[in-house]
Amino acid sequence: MTALMSNYPNGFAQGVSIFGMPILNTYTGNVFYVHSGTGSNSNKGTLQSPFATIDYAVERCTANNGDLIIVKQGHAEVVTAAGGLDLDVAGITVMGMGQGANMPTVTLTTATTADVDIDAANVTVMGIHFVSGFADIVAGIDVNADDFSLIGCRFSQSAVDLNALIWVQDAAAGGSDRITIQGCHVMAIDAANTHFVNFAGTGDGHKVIGNVLIGDWGTMAIGGAGVITNATVMYNSISNAATTNDAAIALAATATGIVMHNYACGGAAQANGFTATGCAKAQNYYGVLAEDASAILDPIAT
């Protein structure tokens, strides 16, 4: 493997190759590293000299430059107030490294208003473990800009009754179009919870694809009263202990889009898992948690 030529903070000046085959060209955006254990906000943000917090790294980024924040395995960050972690620079990506217990964590605690704000467009967050550490956090991730992507993240609560009522909240009107939530794993078992993602606005082009949601959401796991358009809700596996009808996926009657190939079980009666009247629907299945029976099509085939 060729020597790595540092060009801080702009990646590798000569690229990276293995046995003469290039695998990484020069990266034009800034690359910053973060680790709470070995880092300091007086450091340079390099691999060997990381920053201590994601929040500080965001402040070093340049808008629409393709900047990348790499959060090293074992990182732990605490958010104690509204906007305590504010991703407010357009076009950045926050990428966590590590799996299982090594996955970087962001814990919301101290106040019900503690949250992560998405206040700039085209922000992507990958591979971060979000933890609720306070009772009845109002909304863990508050999305106030377009084209936010949440990919391969994990959500959990640190103890019984330390919960997020809503984990992902959209903006009013069309203030947060094209939210993407994909490949996430969620454990949110407190009975006070209302939504994993609440679509209360009128956003266009949202995608919720391939997530595993296990919890107790008294309103619905995915959905809301907002009239969203051109949504895609597919390949989600949902277990919702709530007995509320249509508590797996429920969209407003005039919301449009595709709701297909979702599989859910819950505390509600059979054939009461999904509502998406204005959407194209196919192959959604719902079963009852308390019954030893296979799920059935919902809506029932005609």
KOLFI-194175 format. One record per residue: y, z, x of N, C-alpha, C, O in turn; residue in three letters. Coordinates in pm, whole numbers, padded with zeros to 5 digits, always signed. Example, Ala and Ser with C-alpha at 12.3 -4.5 7.8 and 13.67 -1.06 7.14 Angstrom:
<kegus>
-00569+00780+01319-00450+00780+01230-00330+00780+01320-00332+00846+01424ALA
-00225+00708+01285-00106+00714+01367+00003+00787+01290+00114+00804+01341SER
</kegus>
This chain:
<kegus>
-00120+00000+00085+00000+00000+00000+00124+00000+00088+00129+00071+00189MET
+00223-00079+00051+00344-00087+00132+00424+00041+00124+00412+00118+00029THR
+00506+00064+00227+00594+00180+00226+00694+00167+00112+00737+00057+00078ALA
+00730+00279+00054+00824+00281-00057+00965+00294-00001+00999+00395+00061LEU
+01045+00194-00023+01182+00193+00029+01274+00253-00076+01299+00190-00179MET
+01324+00372-00051+01409+00438-00149+01545+00371-00159+01604+00332-00058SER
+01593+00356-00280+01726+00300-00305+01793+00385-00412+01846+00334-00510ASN
+01789+00517-00391+01839+00613-00491+01978+00575-00540+02064+00540-00459TYR
+02003+00580-00675+01904+00613-00778+01847+00489-00845+01808+00495-00961PRO
+01842+00378-00772+01806+00250-00835+01665+00204-00802+01642+00085-00780ASN
+01571+00296-00797+01431+00258-00779+01399+00225-00634+01447+00291-00542GLY
+01317+00120-00614+01267+00084-00483+01326-00051-00440+01304-00152-00506PHE
+01400-00050-00331+01473-00170-00290+01381-00288-00263+01417-00402-00291ALA
+01261-00261-00208+01168-00368-00173+01053-00381-00272+00958-00455-00248GLN
+01061-00309-00384+00949-00311-00478+00832-00232-00425+00842-00166-00322GLY
+00719-00239-00497+00597-00171-00456+00482-00271-00467+00472-00342-00567VAL
+00397-00277-00366+00282-00367-00372+00159-00296-00318+00170-00207-00233SER
+00043-00337-00367-00086-00286-00320-00164-00404-00264-00188-00502-00334ILE
-00205-00393-00136-00275-00500-00066-00204-00634-00084-00266-00738-00106PHE
-00072-00628-00075+00007-00751-00079+00042-00801-00217+00117-00898-00229GLY
-00011-00738-00322+00018-00783-00459+00129-00696-00517+00111-00575-00530MET
+00242-00755-00553+00351-00674-00607+00315-00617-00744+00265-00688-00830PRO
+00342-00486-00762+00317-00422-00890+00445-00363-00950+00447-00325-01067ILE
+00550-00354-00870+00676-00299-00922+00792-00365-00850+00811-00348-00730LEU
+00869-00440-00926+00987-00503-00867+01103-00405-00867+01094-00297-00925ASN
+01208-00442-00803+01326-00357-00799+01373-00329-00940+01388-00421-01021THR
+01394-00203-00970+01437-00162-01104+01589-00151-01105+01647-00080-01023TYR
+01652-00221-01199+01797-00229-01198+01865-00105-01252+01980-00078-01218THR
+01795-00028-01337+01854+00093-01392+01840+00212-01298+01761+00209-01204GLY
+01918+00315-01325+01903+00440-01250+01776+00511-01293+01739+00506-01410ASN
+01710+00578-01199+01589+00656-01227+01614+00799-01180+01643+00824-01063VAL
+01604+00893-01274+01625+01034-01243+01500+01113-01277+01433+01086-01377PHE
+01469+01212-01193+01354+01300-01216+01402+01439-01257+01508+01485-01216TYR
+01320+01504-01341+01354+01637-01392+01233+01728-01383+01122+01688-01417VAL
+01254+01851-01336+01149+01954-01341+01214+02091-01338+01294+02122-01249HIS
+01181+02173-01435+01245+02304-01447+01202+02401-01338+01279+02491-01302SER
+01083+02385-01285+01033+02479-01185+01085+02453-01046+01118+02548-00974GLY
+01093+02327-01006+01133+02294-00869+01272+02231-00862+01322+02204-00754THR
+01334+02208-00979+01459+02137-00980+01582+02225-00986+01574+02346-01010GLY
+01696+02162-00962+01826+02225-00974+01926+02118-01016+01916+02003-00974SER
+02021+02155-01098+02121+02058-01139+02223+02028-01030+02315+01949-01049ASN
+02205+02091-00915+02285+02055-00798+02209+01957-00708+02260+01914-00605SER
+02085+01923-00747+02006+01826-00671+02052+01683-00699+02148+01660-00773ASN
+01979+01589-00638+02013+01447-00655+01938+01380-00769+01969+01267-00806LYS
+01837+01449-00825+01760+01388-00932+01651+01294-00884+01604+01210-00961GLY
+01611+01307-00757+01504+01224-00703+01369+01291-00726+01361+01403-00776THR
+01263+01221-00690+01128+01276-00705+01114+01407-00628+01059+01504-00680LEU
+01164+01410-00504+01153+01529-00422+01263+01631-00451+01250+01748-00415GLN
+01370+01588-00516+01484+01676-00542+01531+01658-00687+01639+01605-00712SER
+01446+01703-00784+01475+01673-00925+01585+01761-00983+01618+01866-00929PRO
+01641+01714-01094+01730+01797-01174+01646+01901-01247+01524+01889-01256PHE
+01714+02004-01300+01643+02112-01370+01626+02086-01519+01534+02140-01581ALA
+01713+02005-01579+01708+01986-01724+01726+01840-01762+01794+01763-01693THR
+01664+01803-01873+01683+01670-01929+01829+01651-01968+01888+01546-01945ILE
+01886+01755-02028+02024+01747-02076+02120+01709-01963+02210+01628-01983ASP
+02100+01768-01845+02187+01735-01732+02163+01592-01685+02257+01521-01650TYR
+02036+01550-01684+02005+01414-01640+02071+01310-01731+02118+01207-01684ALA
+02074+01339-01861+02139+01247-01956+02285+01226-01917+02337+01114-01925VAL
+02351+01332-01875+02492+01322-01838+02514+01233-01716+02625+01182-01696GLU
+02413+01213-01636+02424+01129-01516+02397+00982-01546+02417+00897-01460ARG
+02350+00951-01668+02311+00815-01701+02431+00728-01737+02538+00778-01772CYS
+02409+00597-01728+02510+00498-01764+02464+00423-01888+02349+00381-01896THR
+02553+00408-01984+02517+00345-02110+02469+00201-02091+02527+00124-02015ALA
+02361+00168-02163+02308+00032-02169+02276-00026-02031+02290-00146-02007ASN
+02232+00062-01943+02196+00023-01807+02045+00027-01785+01996-00001-01676ASN
+01972+00064-01891+01827+00077-01876+01786+00199-01796+01680+00198-01733GLY
+01866+00303-01796+01836+00420-01714+01713+00494-01766+01689+00502-01887ASP
+01637+00548-01672+01509+00613-01701+01511+00756-01649+01542+00780-01532LEU
+01478+00851-01736+01463+00991-01697+01315+01023-01699+01253+01021-01805ILE
+01258+01053-01584+01116+01087-01575+01103+01238-01570+01151+01303-01476ILE
+01039+01295-01671+01024+01440-01682+00886+01476-01626+00784+01438-01683VAL
+00886+01549-01516+00760+01575-01445+00671+01672-01523+00718+01752-01604LYS
+00542+01662-01497+00445+01748-01564+00477+01895-01538+00516+01932-01427GLN
+00461+01977-01642+00488+02119-01630+00632+02158-01659+00664+02277-01660GLY
+00717+02061-01682+00857+02093-01714+00866+02169-01845+00790+02142-01938HIS
+00958+02265-01853+00982+02341-01976+01132+02354-01997+01204+02403-01911ALA
+01178+02308-02114+01320+02314-02146+01337+02385-02280+01258+02363-02372GLU
+01438+02469-02291+01462+02547-02412+01593+02502-02475+01695+02490-02408VAL
+01588+02479-02606+01707+02439-02683+01738+02551-02780+01653+02587-02862VAL
+01858+02607-02773+01891+02726-02851+02003+02706-02952+02040+02800-03022THR
+02057+02585-02962+02171+02563-03052+02167+02420-03104+02091+02337-03054ALA
+02248+02394-03205+02260+02258-03258+02306+02164-03147+02406+02190-03080ALA
+02233+02056-03129+02268+01963-03022+02249+02018-02884+02309+01969-02789GLY
+02165+02121-02871+02139+02182-02741+02081+02084-02641+02099+02100-02520GLY
+02013+01983-02688+01973+01868-02608+02025+01746-02682+01975+01711-02789LEU
+02124+01681-02625+02192+01569-02691+02168+01441-02612+02219+01425-02501ASP
+02090+01351-02670+02065+01222-02607+02172+01126-02658+02154+01056-02757LEU
+02284+01126-02588+02404+01059-02636+02452+00947-02544+02570+00912-02545ASP
+02360+00891-02465+02391+00776-02381+02301+00661-02424+02179+00673-02422VAL
+02362+00551-02464+02288+00439-02521+02191+00377-02420+02223+00362-02302ALA
+02073+00341-02470+01979+00263-02392+01895+00338-02293+01829+00276-02210GLY
+01894+00471-02299+01814+00547-02202+01672+00568-02254+01646+00561-02374ILE
+01581+00594-02160+01443+00631-02192+01412+00764-02124+01437+00781-02004THR
+01358+00856-02201+01311+00985-02149+01159+00981-02154+01101+00975-02263VAL
+01094+00984-02039+00949+00966-02031+00884+01088-01968+00911+01120-01852MET
+00798+01155-02042+00726+01270-01991+00598+01230-01920+00530+01136-01962GLY
+00565+01302-01814+00441+01280-01739+00346+01396-01766+00390+01507-01794MET
+00216+01370-01758+00118+01477-01776+00057+01478-01915+00111+01421-02009GLY
-00058+01545-01924-00132+01556-02049-00170+01701-02074-00167+01784-01983GLN
-00205+01732-02199-00252+01865-02232-00150+01972-02198-00032+01960-02231GLY
-00195+02076-02130-00107+02186-02094+00000+02145-01993+00099+02217-01976ALA
-00018+02031-01926+00080+01984-01829+00191+01901-01890+00287+01865-01822ASN
+00178+01870-02018+00278+01785-02084+00413+01858-02085+00417+01977-02114MET
+00522+01790-02053+00653+01856-02056+00685+01908-02196+00656+01841-02296PRO
+00744+02027-02204+00775+02086-02334+00925+02101-02354+01001+02129-02261THR
+00966+02082-02479+01101+02114-02524+01085+02208-02642+01034+02168-02746VAL
+01127+02333-02625+01107+02436-02727+01239+02468-02795+01339+02496-02730THR
+01237+02462-02929+01355+02496-03010+01344+02641-03053+01243+02681-03111LEU
+01447+02721-03026+01438+02863-03053+01577+02922-03076+01678+02852-03065THR
+01583+03051-03108+01705+03133-03120+01779+03115-03252+01831+03212-03306THR
+01785+02991-03306+01862+02967-03428+01795+02860-03513+01727+02772-03460ALA
+01814+02869-03644+01757+02767-03733+01823+02631-03711+01766+02528-03749THR
+01940+02629-03652+02011+02504-03628+01978+02439-03494+02027+02330-03465THR
+01897+02504-03413+01860+02446-03283+01794+02310-03306+01702+02298-03386ALA
+01841+02209-03234+01781+02078-03251+01811+01987-03134+01894+02016-03048ASP
+01740+01874-03134+01764+01765-03041+01841+01659-03118+01794+01613-03222VAL
+01957+01618-03069+02037+01516-03135+02019+01381-03067+02017+01371-02945ASP
+02006+01278-03149+02005+01140-03100+02137+01079-03144+02151+01038-03260ILE
+02232+01073-03053+02369+01033-03087+02412+00903-03023+02531+00871-03020ASP
+02316+00826-02971+02347+00695-02916+02233+00600-02949+02119+00643-02967ALA
+02263+00472-02956+02163+00373-02997+02064+00343-02885+02092+00365-02767ALA
+01949+00291-02926+01848+00236-02833+01792+00342-02738+01768+00314-02621ASN
+01772+00462-02789+01713+00571-02711+01563+00578-02738+01520+00570-02853VAL
+01485+00595-02633+01340+00609-02645+01297+00741-02582+01341+00775-02472THR
+01209+00814-02651+01150+00937-02597+00999+00921-02602+00942+00888-02706VAL
+00935+00943-02488+00790+00925-02476+00727+01047-02408+00783+01103-02314MET
+00610+01088-02457+00528+01184-02385+00586+01322-02371+00561+01389-02270GLY
+00663+01368-02470+00720+01502-02468+00653+01587-02575+00625+01538-02685ILE
+00626+01713-02544+00569+01809-02639+00683+01892-02696+00743+01973-02626HIS
+00713+01872-02824+00818+01947-02893+00755+02068-02962+00655+02055-03033PHE
+00814+02186-02940+00758+02311-02991+00864+02383-03075+00977+02400-03031VAL
+00826+02425-03196+00916+02510-03275+00890+02655-03238+00776+02703-03244SER
+00996+02725-03199+00984+02863-03155+01072+02959-03232+01107+03066-03183GLY
+01109+02919-03355+01193+03002-03440+01159+02970-03584+01117+02858-03614PHE
+01178+03065-03674+01140+03044-03814+01237+02951-03885+01358+02967-03879ALA
+01179+02853-03954+01253+02765-04046+01366+02688-03979+01478+02682-04031ASP
+01338+02629-03864+01433+02537-03803+01459+02424-03902+01365+02367-03957ILE
+01585+02392-03923+01622+02301-04032+01569+02160-04006+01506+02101-04094VAL
+01594+02106-03891+01547+01972-03855+01541+01963-03703+01644+01973-03636ALA
+01423+01943-03649+01405+01950-03505+01470+01837-03428+01530+01860-03323GLY
+01459+01714-03480+01519+01597-03415+01609+01529-03516+01562+01479-03619ILE
+01737+01527-03488+01838+01476-03580+01884+01339-03529+01953+01330-03427ASP
+01846+01234-03602+01871+01097-03555+01998+01042-03620+02003+01022-03741VAL
+02099+01019-03538+02230+00975-03587+02270+00839-03533+02388+00804-03537ASN
+02174+00762-03484+02205+00631-03427+02087+00536-03449+01977+00580-03482ALA
+02112+00407-03431+02010+00306-03456+01909+00296-03342+01936+00334-03228ASP
+01791+00244-03378+01689+00202-03281+01639+00317-03193+01629+00303-03071ASP
+01610+00429-03256+01549+00541-03185+01397+00527-03194+01343+00500-03301PHE
+01330+00544-03079+01184+00537-03073+01126+00667-03020+01173+00722-02920SER
+01023+00715-03088+00953+00838-03052+00807+00801-03038+00738+00776-03137LEU
+00758+00798-02915+00627+00739-02887+00540+00835-02808+00581+00888-02705ILE
+00418+00856-02859+00319+00936-02787+00359+01079-02764+00321+01138-02663GLY
+00436+01136-02856+00481+01274-02840+00390+01369-02919+00312+01327-03004CYS
+00403+01496-02887+00325+01600-02953+00421+01700-03017+00527+01729-02963ARG
+00381+01753-03134+00462+01851-03205+00373+01969-03244+00263+01951-03295PHE
+00423+02092-03218+00346+02210-03255+00440+02328-03278+00560+02317-03254SER
+00384+02440-03324+00463+02562-03338+00405+02668-03246+00284+02674-03226GLN
+00493+02752-03190+00449+02846-03087+00373+02966-03144+00297+03031-03073SER
+00394+02996-03272+00325+03107-03337+00336+03089-03488+00411+03005-03537ALA
+00261+03170-03561+00268+03166-03707+00411+03192-03752+00477+03284-03702VAL
+00459+03113-03846+00592+03125-03906+00705+03084-03814+00822+03099-03851ASP
+00676+03034-03697+00780+02978-03611+00771+02826-03626+00693+02761-03556LEU
+00849+02772-03716+00824+02638-03767+00952+02556-03780+01063+02609-03783ASN
+00932+02426-03788+01040+02333-03821+01017+02283-03962+00916+02218-03989ALA
+01109+02311-04052+01095+02264-04190+01080+02112-04193+00998+02058-04267LEU
+01161+02045-04113+01155+01900-04094+01154+01875-03944+01231+01937-03870ILE
+01069+01785-03899+01072+01755-03756+01167+01640-03724+01243+01648-03627TRP
+01164+01533-03803+01252+01418-03774+01337+01391-03898+01284+01370-04007VAL
+01469+01392-03881+01562+01371-03992+01649+01248-03963+01710+01239-03856GLN
+01655+01155-04059+01742+01040-04041+01885+01072-04079+01914+01182-04127ASP
+01973+00977-04059+02115+00995-04092+02143+00945-04233+02066+00866-04288ALA
+02251+00990-04289+02293+00942-04420+02331+00795-04412+02360+00741-04305ALA
+02329+00730-04530+02361+00588-04541+02279+00508-04440+02159+00535-04425ALA
+02338+00414-04371+02263+00331-04276+02290+00370-04134+02292+00285-04045GLY
+02311+00498-04109+02349+00544-03977+02238+00553-03874+02264+00584-03758GLY
+02114+00527-03915+02003+00536-03819+01896+00434-03857+01785+00472-03894SER
+01928+00307-03848+01831+00201-03876+01724+00196-03768+01744+00237-03654ASP
+01608+00143-03809+01498+00110-03718+01449+00228-03635+01432+00217-03514ARG
+01427+00339-03699+01356+00451-03634+01209+00411-03619+01148+00363-03714ILE
+01154+00432-03500+01012+00407-03476+00944+00536-03433+00987+00602-03338THR
+00837+00573-03504+00756+00690-03467+00613+00640-03454+00552+00599-03553ILE
+00559+00645-03334+00430+00581-03310+00344+00663-03216+00391+00711-03113GLN
+00217+00679-03253+00119+00744-03166+00144+00890-03139+00105+00940-03033GLY
+00208+00960-03233+00236+01103-03213+00129+01189-03278+00060+01145-03371CYS
+00115+01312-03227+00019+01409-03282+00094+01533-03324+00170+01590-03245HIS
+00074+01576-03449+00154+01682-03507+00065+01792-03564-00030+01764-03637VAL
+00096+01918-03530+00036+02036-03591+00151+02120-03644+00226+02179-03567MET
+00165+02127-03778+00277+02197-03840+00226+02267-03966+00240+02215-04076ALA
+00168+02386-03948+00085+02444-04054+00157+02545-04142+00095+02603-04231ILE
+00286+02569-04119+00356+02670-04199+00384+02617-04339+00427+02504-04356ASP
+00358+02701-04441+00372+02659-04580+00516+02635-04621+00540+02574-04726ALA
+00612+02680-04543+00753+02657-04576+00799+02516-04540+00906+02473-04585ALA
+00720+02444-04462+00761+02311-04417+00778+02216-04535+00709+02229-04637ASN
+00868+02120-04520+00889+02022-04626+00848+01880-04585+00782+01812-04663THR
+00886+01834-04465+00856+01698-04419+00823+01699-04270+00873+01784-04195HIS
+00739+01605-04228+00738+01572-04086+00856+01480-04057+00937+01510-03969PHE
+00868+01370-04130+00986+01285-04119+01048+01270-04257+00979+01237-04353VAL
+01178+01296-04266+01251+01288-04392+01345+01168-04390+01445+01167-04318ASN
+01312+01067-04470+01399+00951-04485+01489+00974-04605+01457+00934-04717PHE
+01601+01037-04580+01695+01070-04688+01808+00968-04698+01877+00963-04800ALA
+01827+00888-04594+01934+00789-04593+01889+00655-04645+01791+00645-04718GLY
+01961+00550-04607+01931+00415-04652+01903+00323-04534+01944+00207-04534THR
+01833+00374-04436+01806+00297-04315+01715+00178-04340+01639+00176-04436GLY
+01725+00080-04252+01647-00043-04261+01550-00052-04143+01586-00017-04030ASP
+01430-00099-04169+01338-00135-04062+01267-00021-03993+01224-00036-03879GLY
+01254+00095-04059+01180+00206-03997+01032+00171-03982+00976+00097-04063HIS
+00970+00225-03876+00826+00206-03853+00762+00341-03822+00805+00411-03730LYS
+00659+00376-03899+00581+00497-03874+00436+00451-03865+00373+00422-03967VAL
+00384+00446-03743+00258+00376-03719+00166+00459-03629+00207+00506-03523ILE
+00042+00477-03673-00063+00531-03587-00046+00675-03546-00084+00711-03434GLY
+00010+00758-03634+00028+00899-03602-00082+00984-03666-00140+00946-03767ASN
-00108+01100-03607-00200+01199-03664-00118+01321-03704-00060+01387-03618VAL
-00113+01350-03834-00029+01456-03888-00117+01559-03958-00182+01529-04057LEU
-00117+01681-03905-00195+01791-03963-00099+01904-03992-00036+01957-03901ILE
-00087+01941-04121+00011+02045-04153+00013+02083-04298-00081+02060-04373GLY
+00126+02144-04334+00147+02190-04471+00291+02157-04507+00384+02233-04478ASP
+00309+02042-04569+00442+01994-04605+00453+01990-04757+00390+01906-04822TRP
+00533+02080-04814+00536+02095-04959+00601+01980-05032+00579+01962-05152GLY
+00683+01899-04962+00744+01782-05026+00662+01657-04995+00603+01598-05086THR
+00657+01617-04871+00568+01510-04827+00566+01506-04675+00662+01551-04611MET
+00459+01453-04618+00453+01440-04472+00547+01331-04423+00622+01351-04327ALA
+00543+01215-04490+00626+01101-04451+00701+01053-04574+00639+01024-04676ILE
+00834+01044-04566+00908+00988-04678+01034+01064-04707+01084+01141-04625GLY
+01086+01041-04828+01209+01107-04870+01273+01032-04984+01221+00931-05032GLY
+01385+01082-05028+01453+01027-05145+01544+00909-05112+01595+00845-05204ALA
+01565+00880-04987+01652+00769-04949+01592+00634-04983+01470+00616-04974GLY
+01676+00540-05020+01629+00405-05052+01627+00324-04923+01720+00249-04893VAL
+01518+00339-04846+01504+00266-04721+01451+00125-04751+01391+00102-04856ILE
+01474+00033-04659+01433-00105-04680+01352-00155-04561+01374-00115-04447THR
+01258-00245-04592+01178-00313-04489+01107-00215-04396+01098-00237-04276ASN
+01055-00107-04454+00983-00007-04376+00839-00052-04351+00783-00131-04428ALA
+00781-00001-04243+00639-00023-04214+00574+00113-04191+00607+00184-04096THR
+00480+00149-04281+00408+00276-04268+00260+00241-04268+00203+00210-04373VAL
+00198+00245-04150+00060+00196-04137-00021+00281-04040+00032+00338-03945MET
-00152+00288-04067-00251+00346-03976-00223+00491-03940-00254+00535-03830TYR
-00165+00565-04033-00144+00708-04012-00261+00786-04073-00312+00751-04179ASN
-00302+00894-04004-00404+00986-04054-00335+01118-04085-00274+01179-03997SER
-00345+01162-04211-00266+01276-04258-00356+01378-04325-00436+01344-04413ILE
-00343+01503-04284-00407+01615-04354-00296+01712-04394-00234+01775-04309SER
-00272+01722-04525-00164+01806-04576-00221+01909-04671-00272+01875-04777ASN
-00211+02036-04633-00269+02143-04713-00194+02167-04844-00247+02234-04933ALA
-00073+02115-04856+00007+02139-04977-00062+02081-05100-00130+01979-05092ALA
-00043+02147-05213-00103+02101-05339-00010+02008-05417-00044+01966-05527THR
+00106+01977-05361+00200+01889-05427+00143+01748-05438+00090+01695-05340THR
+00153+01688-05556+00109+01550-05572+00191+01456-05484+00310+01477-05463ASN
+00125+01352-05435+00191+01248-05354+00258+01307-05230+00366+01263-05191ASP
+00193+01405-05169+00252+01475-05055+00213+01416-04920+00250+01470-04816ALA
+00139+01306-04920+00108+01240-04793+00222+01145-04755+00290+01165-04655ALA
+00241+01041-04836+00350+00946-04815+00419+00926-04948+00354+00891-05047ILE
+00548+00947-04954+00623+00928-05079+00758+00868-05047+00842+00931-04982ALA
+00780+00746-05093+00907+00677-05074+00976+00660-05209+00911+00661-05314LEU
+01107+00644-05205+01182+00624-05328+01130+00501-05403+01078+00408-05342ALA
+01145+00502-05534+01088+00397-05618+01138+00259-05580+01065+00161-05594ALA
+01260+00249-05532+01316+00118-05496+01315+00092-05345+01372-00007-05300THR
+01252+00179-05269+01235+00153-05126+01142+00033-05108+01050+00013-05187ALA
+01166-00047-05004+01086-00167-04983+01017-00162-04846+01060-00090-04756THR
+00910-00240-04834+00839-00248-04707+00689-00258-04727+00642-00306-04830GLY
+00616-00212-04628+00470-00221-04626+00412-00081-04607+00450-00010-04514ILE
+00320-00041-04695+00248+00085-04681+00100+00051-04689+00046+00032-04798VAL
+00034+00042-04575-00104-00007-04572-00188+00069-04470-00137+00115-04368MET
-00316+00080-04499-00417+00134-04407-00383+00275-04359-00396+00307-04241HIS
-00338+00358-04452-00316+00499-04424-00428+00581-04485-00478+00548-04593ASN
-00467+00689-04418-00580+00772-04461-00534+00916-04468-00483+00971-04370TYR
-00551+00977-04584-00497+01112-04603-00591+01198-04683-00672+01149-04762ALA
-00579+01329-04662-00646+01426-04748-00548+01541-04767-00459+01563-04685CYS
-00567+01616-04878-00472+01722-04905-00519+01815-05014-00631+01805-05063GLY
-00429+01907-05051-00462+02004-05152-00443+01953-05293-00490+02016-05388GLY
-00375+01839-05310-00352+01784-05443-00477+01716-05496-00572+01691-05422ALA
-00475+01686-05624-00588+01622-05689-00611+01481-05634-00522+01421-05574ALA
-00731+01430-05656-00767+01296-05611-00669+01194-05668-00618+01212-05778GLN
-00643+01089-05595-00553+00981-05635-00408+01028-05645-00330+00972-05722ALA
-00372+01129-05568-00235+01178-05570-00178+01193-05430-00108+01290-05401ASN
-00207+01100-05345-00160+01112-05207-00040+01028-05172+00034+01061-05080GLY
-00018+00917-05246+00081+00819-05204+00171+00777-05320+00124+00762-05433PHE
+00299+00757-05292+00392+00694-05384+00480+00599-05305+00551+00640-05213THR
+00475+00473-05342+00559+00371-05276+00569+00253-05371+00522+00143-05341ALA
+00630+00276-05484+00629+00181-05595+00684+00045-05556+00629-00057-05598THR
+00790+00041-05478+00854-00085-05446+00801-00154-05322+00853-00257-05281GLY
+00697-00097-05261+00643-00151-05136+00514-00228-05159+00445-00205-05258CYS
+00481-00317-05068+00349-00380-05066+00248-00276-05018+00270-00212-04915ALA
+00139-00257-05092+00041-00152-05062-00099-00211-05059-00134-00298-05139LYS
-00179-00162-04965-00319-00203-04960-00397-00106-04872-00349-00061-04768ALA
-00519-00075-04916-00615+00001-04836-00562+00135-04787-00579+00171-04671GLN
-00497+00208-04876-00461+00348-04850-00564+00436-04920-00597+00413-05037ASN
-00615+00536-04850-00721+00621-04905-00676+00767-04905-00609+00814-04813TYR
-00715+00836-05012-00680+00978-05024-00801+01057-05072-00873+01015-05162TYR
-00822+01175-05010-00930+01265-05050-00879+01407-05064-00771+01440-05016GLY
-00957+01490-05131-00920+01629-05155-00982+01717-05048-01103+01709-05023VAL
-00902+01802-04985-00952+01888-04878-01067+01977-04923-01163+01997-04848LEU
-01058+02029-05044-01155+02128-05090-01284+02065-05142-01378+02138-05176ALA
-01291+01935-05149-01409+01869-05204-01488+01798-05096-01431+01739-05004GLU
-01620+01805-05108-01708+01737-05014-01734+01597-05067-01845+01565-05112ASP
-01632+01514-05060-01642+01379-05116-01554+01286-05035-01455+01327-04976ALA
-01592+01159-05035-01515+01059-04963-01381+01033-05032-01368+01054-05152SER
-01286+00988-04957-01159+00949-05012-01173+00823-05097-01269+00747-05082ALA
-01075+00803-05187-01075+00683-05269-00944+00610-05250-00847+00664-05198ILE
-00944+00484-05294-00821+00408-05288-00711+00473-05370-00735+00522-05481LEU
-00591+00473-05315-00477+00528-05388-00355+00441-05356-00313+00439-05240ASP
-00298+00370-05451-00335+00367-05593-00475+00312-05615-00528+00236-05534PRO
-00534+00353-05726-00671+00311-05759-00675+00161-05776-00584+00101-05833ILE
-00782+00100-05725-00798-00045-05736-00801-00089-05880-00856-00020-05966ALA
-00743-00204-05908-00744-00259-06044-00813-00393-06048-00823-00454-06154THR
</kegus>
